[in-house]
Amino acid sequence: MKSLKLALAALLLTSAPALAEELIMSSWLPPKHPVVVNAFKPWAAEVEKVTDGRVTVRIMGKPLGSPPAHFDMARDGVADITYGLHSFTEDNRFNRARLGQFSFLGDDAIANSKAYWKIYGGELNAAEEHKGTHLLGLFMHGPGLLHNNKRKIETPADFAGLKLRVPGGYVGDLVSALGATPLFMSSTEVYEKLSRGVIDGVAFTYESMTAFNLTDYIKYSMTVPGGIYNTTWFFVVNEAKWEKISPEDRAAIDAISGEAFAERVGKAWNDADAKAREVIGDKVDFYEASPEVLAAMKTEADKLENSWAATLGDGYDGKAALAEFRKMTGVTLE
């Protein structure tokens, strides 16, 4: 009888399913943000599905740290999974990531994100710049605009005196070169600063105007073909935590990440931009940059692209990478 009981106990132990590996994801965007609702949450649900429940992702309702801290949080194991903007990290660790922040890159977030994953994730070796983590995704949003509540920017001189929020990185250098004053702050700080008059405007997408309730504080929004700027995003998991997952489940998760996630998140951005434009309607004056402003922007953008390319060192051709990127997204610079 004793032997039978031991045999039954052993059988139960060997047949019991292993406890699921739960990955904690810190999220700093508003919980109802379209990228959270239509990209991160569906991806998390699919992780559980493709691993047959062996891996689950719990997205926290509140972030475990400030937005600029999120890469270090994943690398150091404060959270298992994080996402964020490369430009929020003010040191130079993500120098090659700037590939996707320049002007005139593309108007479609799916094409932008796929090109970014292929080129930065490929020949520019993004993995090396994200040491301590495993890359789940690299992506961009739709075309970036300049919004302000002071005046239409019809000549380069109209930039002078404008205090513009920027997300760091290239666009800060660009608006400074054009004569405006860039002020770095995260997306969640913009409403307060804009409504109080601390800033005159903001570098943002269409979607961000409604996501962060800015429409009442914006009068003019300037566009250029391919975007005035863009932001580049990482989506990462702590490397040690990743290695605890079985090779089979890591392969299944990778299959729904990377390029597949670029398409998923790109569609979320595109749909959100389209919806925002419908909601905003004629409450804001959207206008294309004048030929004079466009020419000045191209001059400064070219200088900044060349300067960046010169910093990459042997083995990395920044100008070729940008040309390949624009070829993939269909942008032609005259």
Residue frames as qw, qx, qy, qz and C-alpha x, y, z in Angstrom:
[[0.000, 0.886, 0.465, 0.000, 0.00, 0.00, 0.00],
 [0.313, -0.790, 0.104, 0.517, 2.83, 2.36, 0.93],
 [0.404, -0.145, 0.603, 0.673, 4.59, 1.65, -2.37],
 [0.218, 0.617, 0.677, 0.336, 1.35, 2.31, -4.27],
 [0.117, -0.932, -0.262, 0.220, 0.89, 5.67, -2.55],
 [0.367, -0.604, 0.334, 0.623, 4.45, 6.68, -3.38],
 [0.373, 0.154, 0.701, 0.587, 3.99, 5.65, -6.99],
 [0.107, 0.800, 0.570, 0.152, 0.77, 7.65, -7.27],
 [0.235, -0.880, -0.043, 0.411, 2.41, 10.72, -5.71],
 [0.400, -0.350, 0.516, 0.671, 5.29, 10.50, -8.17],
 [0.298, 0.437, 0.719, 0.451, 2.88, 10.17, -11.09],
 [0.015, -0.910, -0.408, 0.074, 0.95, 13.24, -9.97],
 [0.319, -0.756, 0.175, 0.545, 4.13, 15.29, -9.65],
 [0.369, -0.163, 0.636, 0.658, 5.43, 14.32, -13.07],
 [0.192, 0.530, 0.722, 0.401, 2.10, 14.88, -14.79],
 [0.082, -0.847, -0.357, 0.385, 1.31, 18.23, -13.14],
 [0.479, 0.758, 0.127, 0.424, 1.84, 21.19, -15.46],
 [0.518, -0.066, -0.221, 0.824, 4.80, 23.44, -14.63],
 [0.054, -0.795, -0.348, 0.495, 3.94, 26.80, -13.15],
 [0.481, 0.788, 0.221, 0.314, 3.71, 29.51, -15.80],
 [0.510, -0.123, -0.049, 0.850, 6.65, 31.90, -16.09],
 [0.051, 0.913, 0.402, -0.049, 5.06, 35.30, -15.42],
 [0.474, 0.183, 0.072, 0.858, 6.77, 38.31, -16.98],
 [0.108, -0.792, -0.398, 0.450, 6.05, 41.67, -15.34],
 [0.405, 0.447, 0.330, 0.726, 5.76, 44.50, -17.85],
 [0.145, -0.580, -0.285, 0.749, 6.01, 48.13, -16.74],
 [0.273, 0.580, 0.549, 0.536, 3.91, 50.48, -18.90],
 [0.202, -0.375, -0.247, 0.870, 4.06, 54.27, -18.64],
 [0.157, -0.191, -0.457, -0.855, 1.68, 55.29, -21.43],
 [0.547, -0.064, 0.298, -0.779, -1.94, 55.92, -20.33],
 [0.448, 0.015, 0.887, -0.109, -3.73, 52.54, -19.98],
 [0.590, 0.613, 0.480, -0.214, -6.20, 53.51, -22.73],
 [0.064, 0.670, -0.470, -0.571, -3.50, 54.70, -25.12],
 [0.845, 0.396, -0.091, -0.347, -4.08, 53.03, -28.51],
 [0.459, 0.523, -0.714, 0.072, -0.63, 51.44, -28.56],
 [0.257, -0.238, 0.818, -0.457, -1.26, 49.86, -25.16],
 [0.706, 0.205, 0.417, -0.535, -4.76, 48.70, -26.12],
 [0.816, 0.515, -0.002, -0.262, -4.08, 47.63, -29.70],
 [0.569, 0.592, -0.558, 0.119, -0.46, 46.47, -29.62],
 [0.022, 0.442, -0.788, 0.427, 0.97, 45.62, -26.21],
 [0.631, -0.087, 0.544, -0.547, -2.11, 43.97, -24.71],
 [0.900, 0.319, -0.064, -0.291, -2.86, 41.80, -27.77],
 [0.495, 0.546, -0.657, 0.160, 0.81, 40.81, -27.93],
 [0.243, -0.366, 0.748, -0.497, 0.73, 39.80, -24.25],
 [0.811, 0.084, 0.333, -0.473, -2.38, 37.69, -24.83],
 [0.819, 0.470, -0.298, -0.140, -0.74, 36.03, -27.82],
 [0.128, 0.558, -0.774, 0.270, 2.37, 35.18, -25.79],
 [0.551, -0.154, 0.683, -0.454, 0.22, 33.07, -23.49],
 [0.855, 0.352, 0.110, -0.365, -1.47, 31.46, -26.48],
 [0.671, 0.586, -0.453, -0.026, 1.66, 30.53, -28.45],
 [0.119, 0.443, -0.817, 0.349, 3.36, 29.10, -25.36],
 [0.620, -0.306, -0.694, -0.201, 0.28, 27.10, -24.33],
 [0.559, -0.775, -0.138, -0.260, 0.13, 29.05, -21.09],
 [0.829, -0.163, -0.225, 0.485, 3.71, 28.35, -20.06],
 [0.337, -0.046, -0.081, 0.937, 4.59, 32.07, -20.30],
 [0.026, -0.846, -0.529, -0.067, 2.30, 34.92, -19.31],
 [0.301, 0.255, -0.056, 0.917, 2.74, 38.69, -19.36],
 [0.221, -0.769, -0.551, 0.235, 1.21, 40.92, -16.71],
 [0.258, 0.523, 0.097, 0.806, 1.06, 44.58, -17.78],
 [0.274, -0.372, -0.549, 0.696, 1.15, 46.80, -14.72],
 [0.055, 0.858, 0.501, 0.102, -1.54, 49.47, -14.36],
 [0.119, -0.982, 0.129, 0.072, 1.06, 51.95, -13.16],
 [0.649, 0.586, -0.406, 0.266, 4.71, 52.23, -14.23],
 [0.834, -0.416, -0.195, 0.306, 7.45, 51.02, -11.92],
 [0.482, -0.389, 0.076, 0.781, 9.59, 54.07, -12.68],
 [0.220, 0.725, -0.027, -0.652, 9.79, 57.22, -14.78],
 [0.804, 0.578, 0.096, -0.099, 9.61, 56.90, -18.58],
 [0.353, 0.791, -0.497, 0.052, 13.32, 57.72, -19.08],
 [0.378, -0.510, 0.746, -0.201, 14.27, 54.97, -16.60],
 [0.902, 0.109, 0.190, -0.372, 12.55, 52.15, -18.45],
 [0.749, 0.465, -0.471, 0.037, 15.47, 50.70, -20.40],
 [0.103, 0.481, -0.737, 0.463, 17.64, 50.50, -17.30],
 [0.673, -0.192, 0.427, -0.573, 14.72, 48.94, -15.43],
 [0.951, 0.224, -0.080, -0.197, 14.61, 46.04, -17.88],
 [0.564, 0.545, -0.560, 0.267, 18.38, 45.66, -18.03],
 [0.017, -0.422, 0.690, -0.588, 18.66, 45.66, -14.22],
 [0.338, -0.223, -0.914, 0.005, 15.64, 43.42, -13.59],
 [0.202, 0.110, 0.421, -0.878, 13.45, 46.03, -11.87],
 [0.749, 0.341, 0.191, -0.535, 10.82, 44.97, -14.44],
 [0.696, 0.007, 0.673, 0.250, 10.97, 42.01, -16.80],
 [0.415, 0.487, 0.547, 0.540, 9.65, 43.82, -19.88],
 [0.032, -0.713, -0.182, 0.677, 9.70, 47.53, -20.71],
 [0.502, 0.589, 0.404, 0.488, 9.35, 49.85, -23.67],
 [0.198, -0.826, -0.115, 0.515, 10.34, 53.45, -24.26],
 [0.479, 0.875, -0.042, 0.062, 11.95, 56.06, -26.47],
 [0.801, 0.092, -0.102, 0.583, 15.64, 55.84, -27.20],
 [0.223, 0.608, -0.044, 0.761, 15.84, 59.62, -26.99],
 [0.578, -0.760, -0.090, -0.284, 14.59, 59.63, -23.39],
 [0.843, -0.361, 0.028, 0.398, 17.94, 58.13, -22.40],
 [0.138, 0.983, -0.064, -0.099, 20.09, 61.22, -22.54],
 [0.439, -0.565, 0.590, 0.374, 23.49, 59.55, -22.78],
 [0.409, 0.570, -0.492, -0.514, 24.88, 58.29, -26.08],
 [0.467, -0.161, 0.869, -0.030, 24.32, 54.55, -25.64],
 [0.594, 0.492, 0.634, -0.050, 21.70, 54.46, -28.44],
 [0.026, -0.576, 0.313, 0.755, 23.61, 56.48, -31.02],
 [0.028, -0.029, 0.827, 0.561, 22.83, 54.19, -33.97],
 [0.137, 0.549, 0.801, -0.195, 19.15, 54.22, -32.96],
 [0.101, 0.608, 0.067, -0.785, 18.96, 57.81, -34.23],
 [0.140, 0.042, 0.789, 0.597, 18.59, 56.34, -37.73],
 [0.048, -0.550, -0.797, -0.243, 14.80, 56.49, -37.32],
 [0.171, -0.696, -0.421, 0.556, 14.53, 59.98, -35.81],
 [0.221, -0.190, 0.305, 0.906, 15.38, 62.11, -38.84],
 [0.443, 0.504, 0.119, -0.732, 13.11, 64.18, -41.08],
 [0.593, 0.482, -0.374, -0.525, 11.49, 62.91, -44.30],
 [0.178, -0.276, 0.944, -0.024, 11.51, 59.21, -43.39],
 [0.200, -0.216, -0.886, -0.359, 7.94, 58.17, -44.19],
 [0.429, -0.223, 0.062, -0.873, 4.27, 58.78, -43.48],
 [0.847, -0.171, -0.363, -0.349, 3.24, 55.20, -42.72],
 [0.464, -0.633, 0.542, -0.301, 4.03, 53.78, -39.27],
 [0.960, 0.003, 0.277, -0.032, 3.94, 50.17, -40.51],
 [0.748, 0.579, -0.102, 0.307, 6.49, 50.81, -43.27],
 [0.013, -0.824, 0.410, -0.392, 8.59, 52.95, -40.92],
 [0.679, -0.507, 0.467, -0.252, 8.64, 50.34, -38.18],
 [0.966, 0.161, 0.183, 0.086, 9.41, 47.43, -40.52],
 [0.568, 0.703, -0.218, 0.368, 12.28, 49.36, -42.11],
 [0.233, -0.773, 0.443, -0.390, 13.59, 50.30, -38.69],
 [0.871, -0.294, 0.375, -0.120, 13.52, 46.71, -37.45],
 [0.907, 0.362, 0.073, 0.203, 15.31, 45.48, -40.57],
 [0.490, 0.703, -0.215, 0.468, 18.02, 48.13, -40.78],
 [0.238, -0.709, 0.462, -0.477, 18.71, 49.18, -37.20],
 [0.855, -0.290, 0.362, -0.233, 18.01, 45.66, -35.99],
 [0.937, 0.290, 0.090, 0.171, 20.20, 44.26, -38.78],
 [0.690, 0.443, -0.121, 0.559, 23.26, 45.96, -40.22],
 [0.028, -0.720, 0.260, -0.643, 23.38, 48.63, -37.50],
 [0.538, -0.010, -0.765, 0.353, 23.41, 45.91, -34.80],
 [0.433, -0.621, -0.022, -0.653, 20.74, 47.21, -32.43],
 [0.873, -0.363, -0.326, 0.027, 21.26, 44.23, -30.12],
 [0.633, 0.101, -0.324, 0.695, 24.73, 45.52, -29.21],
 [0.034, -0.398, 0.132, -0.907, 23.24, 48.84, -28.07],
 [0.694, -0.425, -0.065, -0.578, 20.67, 47.03, -25.91],
 [0.471, 0.215, -0.809, 0.279, 23.03, 44.81, -23.91],
 [0.116, -0.033, 0.741, -0.661, 21.50, 43.15, -20.89],
 [0.616, 0.322, 0.368, -0.618, 18.17, 42.68, -22.65],
 [0.365, 0.176, 0.824, 0.396, 16.66, 40.70, -25.49],
 [0.218, 0.193, -0.196, -0.936, 15.02, 42.76, -28.22],
 [0.382, 0.422, 0.803, -0.176, 11.33, 42.04, -28.65],
 [0.383, 0.775, 0.464, 0.194, 10.68, 44.97, -30.94],
 [0.263, -0.296, 0.105, 0.912, 11.90, 48.22, -32.49],
 [0.225, 0.671, 0.667, 0.235, 9.39, 50.63, -33.91],
 [0.102, -0.034, 0.043, 0.993, 8.42, 54.17, -34.92],
 [0.301, 0.584, 0.583, -0.478, 5.20, 56.13, -35.01],
 [0.477, 0.724, 0.430, 0.252, 3.60, 58.03, -37.89],
 [0.432, 0.516, 0.009, 0.740, 4.92, 61.36, -39.17],
 [0.375, -0.514, -0.415, 0.650, 5.90, 63.88, -36.49],
 [0.130, 0.815, 0.315, 0.468, 4.47, 67.41, -36.66],
 [0.268, -0.023, -0.359, 0.894, 5.24, 70.72, -34.97],
 [0.222, -0.754, -0.582, -0.209, 2.22, 72.11, -33.11],
 [0.288, -0.077, -0.341, 0.891, 2.06, 75.53, -31.49],
 [0.039, -0.780, -0.616, 0.103, -0.40, 78.12, -30.21],
 [0.234, -0.607, 0.015, 0.759, 1.49, 81.29, -31.20],
 [0.358, 0.680, -0.221, -0.601, 1.67, 81.56, -34.99],
 [0.906, 0.407, 0.112, 0.034, 1.90, 79.82, -38.32],
 [0.500, -0.522, 0.461, 0.515, 5.50, 79.10, -39.20],
 [0.655, 0.720, 0.216, -0.071, 5.62, 80.55, -42.71],
 [0.458, 0.769, -0.376, 0.239, 9.27, 81.61, -42.88],
 [0.729, 0.017, -0.528, 0.435, 12.37, 80.31, -41.07],
 [0.064, 0.366, -0.333, 0.867, 12.36, 83.51, -39.00],
 [0.640, -0.433, -0.148, -0.617, 9.05, 82.44, -37.44],
 [0.805, -0.158, -0.537, 0.196, 10.82, 79.77, -35.40],
 [0.288, 0.326, -0.427, 0.793, 12.57, 82.45, -33.33],
 [0.295, -0.298, 0.363, -0.832, 11.31, 82.72, -29.76],
 [0.825, -0.177, -0.280, -0.457, 9.14, 79.61, -29.82],
 [0.284, -0.411, 0.807, -0.316, 9.55, 77.30, -26.83],
 [0.794, 0.136, -0.400, -0.437, 8.87, 73.80, -28.14],
 [0.736, -0.348, 0.555, -0.171, 8.69, 70.54, -26.20],
 [0.600, 0.467, -0.615, -0.209, 10.80, 67.84, -27.81],
 [0.957, -0.268, 0.004, -0.112, 11.30, 64.17, -26.90],
 [0.526, -0.611, 0.504, 0.311, 15.08, 64.60, -27.04],
 [0.703, 0.125, 0.590, 0.377, 17.33, 63.34, -29.79],
 [0.395, 0.225, 0.473, 0.755, 17.39, 64.67, -33.34],
 [0.006, 0.788, 0.490, 0.373, 14.31, 66.89, -33.27],
 [0.421, -0.826, -0.133, 0.349, 15.77, 68.90, -30.41],
 [0.477, -0.296, 0.360, 0.745, 18.86, 69.60, -32.50],
 [0.262, 0.458, 0.610, 0.591, 16.70, 70.42, -35.53],
 [0.113, -0.895, -0.405, -0.151, 14.41, 73.01, -33.91],
 [0.478, -0.715, 0.048, 0.508, 17.41, 74.57, -32.19],
 [0.455, -0.056, 0.478, 0.749, 19.22, 74.90, -35.54],
 [0.110, 0.610, 0.584, 0.524, 16.07, 76.52, -36.97],
 [0.036, 0.427, -0.124, 0.895, 15.98, 79.12, -34.19],
 [0.662, -0.560, -0.225, -0.445, 13.45, 77.79, -31.67],
 [0.174, -0.520, 0.706, -0.447, 14.15, 76.78, -28.07],
 [0.710, -0.093, -0.670, -0.197, 13.80, 73.02, -27.47],
 [0.418, -0.458, 0.541, -0.568, 12.69, 71.86, -24.03],
 [0.420, 0.070, -0.901, -0.077, 12.98, 68.16, -23.22],
 [0.498, -0.138, 0.559, -0.649, 10.14, 66.50, -21.34],
 [0.146, 0.112, 0.977, 0.105, 8.25, 63.22, -21.49],
 [0.192, -0.370, -0.645, -0.640, 4.84, 62.95, -23.12],
 [0.405, -0.607, -0.679, 0.085, 2.98, 62.82, -19.81],
 [0.319, -0.461, -0.248, 0.790, 4.31, 66.26, -18.77],
 [0.189, 0.218, 0.426, 0.858, 3.16, 68.12, -21.87],
 [0.194, -0.718, -0.595, -0.304, -0.47, 68.89, -20.94],
 [0.445, -0.757, -0.288, 0.381, 0.48, 70.73, -17.76],
 [0.419, -0.336, 0.202, 0.819, 3.32, 72.70, -19.37],
 [0.122, 0.316, 0.563, 0.754, 1.30, 73.64, -22.45],
 [0.247, -0.753, -0.577, -0.199, -1.88, 74.59, -20.56],
 [0.455, -0.754, -0.185, 0.435, 0.15, 76.78, -18.18],
 [0.353, 0.933, -0.052, 0.050, 2.04, 78.52, -20.97],
 [0.589, -0.609, 0.436, 0.303, 5.44, 77.16, -19.97],
 [0.393, -0.071, 0.698, 0.594, 5.84, 75.98, -23.57],
 [0.379, 0.432, -0.114, -0.811, 4.37, 77.39, -26.79],
 [0.801, 0.325, -0.286, -0.414, 4.16, 74.13, -28.68],
 [0.698, -0.308, 0.642, -0.068, 5.22, 70.55, -29.02],
 [0.340, 0.376, -0.771, -0.386, 6.76, 68.04, -31.41],
 [0.539, 0.046, 0.748, -0.384, 4.11, 65.33, -31.50],
 [0.081, 0.175, 0.877, 0.440, 2.05, 63.08, -33.77],
 [0.430, -0.328, -0.355, -0.763, -1.61, 63.58, -34.70],
 [0.671, -0.356, -0.649, -0.052, -2.58, 60.87, -32.21],
 [0.451, -0.153, -0.522, 0.708, -0.81, 62.53, -29.29],
 [0.139, -0.255, -0.025, -0.956, -2.98, 65.62, -29.61],
 [0.692, -0.366, -0.269, -0.561, -6.04, 63.66, -28.53],
 [0.773, -0.147, -0.577, 0.219, -4.28, 61.06, -26.36],
 [0.447, -0.180, -0.424, 0.767, -2.91, 63.81, -24.13],
 [0.046, -0.828, -0.541, 0.139, -5.89, 66.24, -24.45],
 [0.384, -0.327, 0.107, 0.857, -3.98, 69.04, -26.17],
 [0.275, 0.548, 0.599, 0.515, -6.45, 70.17, -28.82],
 [0.140, -0.930, -0.341, -0.007, -7.71, 73.18, -26.85],
 [0.406, -0.798, 0.177, 0.408, -4.16, 74.47, -26.46],
 [0.467, -0.108, 0.591, 0.649, -2.97, 74.11, -30.07],
 [0.406, 0.710, 0.133, -0.560, -3.85, 76.47, -32.93],
 [0.536, 0.700, -0.384, -0.273, -1.42, 75.55, -35.71],
 [0.807, -0.231, 0.532, 0.109, 0.13, 72.25, -36.83],
 [0.343, 0.733, -0.455, -0.371, 2.81, 72.12, -39.52],
 [0.912, 0.030, 0.407, 0.045, 3.51, 69.04, -41.63],
 [0.190, 0.649, -0.600, -0.428, 6.13, 68.05, -44.20],
 [0.890, 0.218, -0.316, -0.247, 6.14, 65.00, -46.50],
 [0.743, 0.174, -0.585, 0.275, 7.64, 62.07, -44.60],
 [0.642, -0.681, -0.316, 0.154, 7.42, 63.81, -41.23],
 [0.014, 0.919, -0.273, 0.286, 9.35, 66.62, -39.57],
 [0.060, -0.503, 0.813, -0.288, 10.84, 64.03, -37.25],
 [0.816, -0.207, -0.473, -0.261, 10.09, 60.66, -35.72],
 [0.449, -0.610, 0.568, -0.323, 10.75, 58.86, -32.48],
 [0.619, 0.229, -0.749, -0.059, 12.33, 55.46, -32.11],
 [0.719, -0.443, 0.244, -0.477, 11.18, 52.95, -29.54],
 [0.237, 0.284, -0.924, 0.094, 12.61, 49.82, -27.92],
 [0.844, -0.265, -0.007, -0.466, 10.59, 46.88, -26.57],
 [0.383, 0.465, -0.766, 0.224, 12.80, 44.64, -24.46],
 [0.873, -0.430, -0.160, -0.167, 12.87, 41.83, -21.92],
 [0.401, -0.744, 0.532, -0.061, 15.51, 41.30, -19.22],
 [0.522, 0.478, -0.691, -0.147, 18.14, 38.94, -20.64],
 [0.046, -0.219, 0.914, -0.337, 18.43, 36.73, -17.55],
 [0.594, 0.210, 0.504, -0.590, 14.66, 36.35, -17.37],
 [0.687, 0.495, -0.288, -0.447, 14.54, 35.54, -21.08],
 [0.331, 0.425, -0.842, 0.000, 17.13, 32.80, -20.68],
 [0.347, -0.073, 0.810, -0.467, 14.96, 31.08, -18.06],
 [0.746, 0.361, 0.146, -0.539, 12.29, 30.48, -20.71],
 [0.769, 0.008, 0.608, 0.198, 12.62, 27.28, -22.73],
 [0.168, -0.252, 0.572, 0.762, 14.13, 27.51, -26.23],
 [0.098, 0.441, 0.832, 0.323, 10.81, 26.32, -27.68],
 [0.060, -0.840, -0.501, 0.200, 8.85, 29.10, -25.99],
 [0.214, -0.622, 0.177, 0.732, 11.49, 31.75, -26.78],
 [0.175, 0.019, 0.711, 0.681, 11.18, 30.83, -30.46],
 [0.016, 0.642, 0.751, 0.150, 7.39, 31.07, -30.27],
 [0.149, -0.839, -0.262, 0.454, 7.56, 34.51, -28.66],
 [0.245, -0.418, 0.410, 0.773, 10.16, 35.77, -31.15],
 [0.206, 0.298, 0.787, 0.499, 7.86, 34.69, -33.98],
 [0.039, -0.823, -0.553, -0.121, 5.15, 37.13, -32.84],
 [0.314, -0.804, -0.006, 0.505, 7.66, 39.87, -31.99],
 [0.435, -0.208, 0.489, 0.727, 10.24, 41.63, -34.18],
 [0.060, -0.026, -0.519, -0.853, 8.84, 42.33, -37.65],
 [0.255, -0.512, -0.791, -0.218, 5.42, 40.94, -36.70],
 [0.275, -0.674, -0.459, 0.509, 5.23, 43.34, -33.77],
 [0.154, -0.245, 0.216, 0.933, 6.42, 46.19, -36.01],
 [0.167, -0.297, -0.664, -0.666, 3.38, 45.60, -38.20],
 [0.347, -0.612, -0.705, 0.084, 1.04, 45.31, -35.20],
 [0.294, -0.613, -0.271, 0.681, 2.24, 48.47, -33.49],
 [0.120, -0.085, 0.383, 0.912, 2.52, 50.37, -36.78],
 [0.198, -0.479, -0.709, -0.478, -1.14, 49.65, -37.53],
 [0.352, -0.678, -0.550, 0.339, -2.06, 50.84, -34.03],
 [0.233, -0.429, 0.024, 0.872, -0.27, 54.15, -34.68],
 [0.000, -0.122, -0.582, -0.804, -1.80, 54.57, -38.16],
 [0.264, -0.590, -0.730, -0.223, -5.33, 53.88, -36.93],
 [0.349, -0.657, -0.408, 0.530, -4.86, 56.23, -33.97],
 [0.182, -0.242, 0.208, 0.930, -3.57, 59.04, -36.21],
 [0.119, -0.311, -0.666, -0.667, -6.55, 58.67, -38.57],
 [0.346, -0.662, -0.664, 0.042, -9.01, 58.67, -35.68],
 [0.338, -0.524, -0.223, 0.749, -7.36, 61.71, -34.10],
 [0.076, -0.024, 0.368, 0.926, -7.64, 63.73, -37.31],
 [0.249, -0.509, -0.701, -0.432, -11.34, 62.92, -37.46],
 [0.416, -0.667, -0.527, 0.322, -11.84, 64.00, -33.84],
 [0.313, -0.403, -0.019, 0.860, -9.82, 67.21, -34.23],
 [0.377, 0.762, 0.514, 0.111, -11.49, 68.22, -37.50],
 [0.344, 0.694, 0.083, 0.627, -11.06, 71.94, -38.11],
 [0.528, -0.831, -0.144, 0.096, -10.33, 72.85, -34.50],
 [0.516, -0.575, 0.344, 0.534, -6.64, 73.12, -35.45],
 [0.505, 0.798, -0.176, -0.276, -5.15, 74.68, -38.58],
 [0.791, -0.152, 0.490, 0.334, -3.14, 71.90, -40.24],
 [0.447, 0.864, -0.125, -0.194, -0.90, 73.24, -43.00],
 [0.902, 0.170, 0.044, 0.395, 2.05, 72.09, -45.08],
 [0.461, -0.591, 0.122, 0.651, 5.39, 73.80, -44.57],
 [0.405, 0.872, -0.050, -0.269, 6.10, 76.55, -47.09],
 [0.840, 0.445, -0.119, 0.288, 8.82, 75.97, -49.71],
 [0.135, 0.773, -0.394, 0.478, 11.05, 78.41, -47.82],
 [0.625, -0.530, 0.455, -0.350, 10.62, 76.60, -44.49],
 [0.986, 0.085, 0.142, -0.016, 10.99, 73.22, -46.18],
 [0.648, 0.624, -0.267, 0.344, 14.26, 74.29, -47.82],
 [0.133, -0.717, 0.497, -0.470, 15.66, 75.53, -44.51],
 [0.830, -0.313, 0.367, -0.278, 14.63, 72.30, -42.83],
 [0.946, 0.301, -0.024, 0.115, 16.28, 70.17, -45.51],
 [0.370, 0.730, -0.405, 0.407, 19.51, 72.16, -45.18],
 [0.360, -0.593, 0.555, -0.459, 19.69, 71.66, -41.40],
 [0.940, -0.084, 0.243, -0.224, 18.51, 68.05, -41.60],
 [0.832, 0.474, -0.225, 0.180, 21.25, 67.20, -44.09],
 [0.120, 0.691, -0.542, 0.463, 23.89, 68.70, -41.79],
 [0.615, -0.415, 0.503, -0.443, 22.58, 66.69, -38.83],
 [0.981, 0.151, 0.062, -0.108, 22.41, 63.46, -40.84],
 [0.653, 0.583, -0.376, 0.304, 26.01, 63.90, -42.01],
 [0.152, -0.647, 0.552, -0.504, 27.18, 64.72, -38.51],
 [0.833, -0.238, 0.362, -0.343, 25.48, 61.60, -37.11],
 [0.939, 0.330, -0.098, 0.018, 26.84, 59.34, -39.85],
 [0.403, 0.680, -0.487, 0.370, 30.37, 60.53, -39.07],
 [0.403, -0.560, 0.551, -0.470, 30.06, 59.35, -35.44],
 [0.949, -0.055, 0.018, -0.310, 29.24, 55.71, -36.20],
 [0.420, -0.582, 0.685, 0.121, 32.77, 54.51, -36.72],
 [0.181, 0.343, -0.837, -0.385, 34.15, 51.70, -38.86],
 [0.033, 0.144, 0.989, 0.016, 31.71, 49.09, -40.07],
 [0.165, 0.666, 0.661, -0.304, 28.60, 51.30, -40.02],
 [0.168, 0.149, 0.403, 0.887, 27.52, 53.41, -42.99],
 [0.143, 0.488, 0.559, -0.655, 24.87, 55.81, -41.73],
 [0.323, 0.438, -0.228, -0.807, 24.21, 57.52, -45.06],
 [0.304, 0.076, -0.864, -0.394, 23.72, 54.17, -46.81],
 [0.046, -0.315, -0.892, 0.321, 21.41, 53.04, -44.00],
 [0.245, 0.508, 0.288, -0.774, 19.28, 56.19, -44.39],
 [0.347, 0.333, -0.530, -0.698, 19.15, 55.74, -48.17],
 [0.228, -0.083, -0.962, -0.128, 18.04, 52.13, -47.73],
 [0.082, 0.400, 0.706, -0.579, 15.45, 53.21, -45.17],
 [0.333, 0.493, 0.023, -0.803, 13.92, 55.81, -47.49],
 [0.315, 0.189, -0.772, -0.518, 13.93, 53.32, -50.35],
 [0.120, -0.225, -0.958, 0.129, 11.92, 50.91, -48.20],
 [0.096, 0.569, 0.587, -0.568, 9.39, 53.59, -47.19],
 [0.403, 0.632, 0.556, 0.358, 9.17, 55.19, -50.63],
 [0.114, -0.924, -0.088, 0.355, 10.52, 58.64, -49.74],
 [0.667, 0.399, 0.184, 0.601, 12.41, 60.55, -52.46],
 [0.272, -0.780, -0.079, 0.558, 14.43, 63.64, -51.54],
 [0.558, 0.772, 0.159, 0.261, 14.92, 66.16, -54.33]]
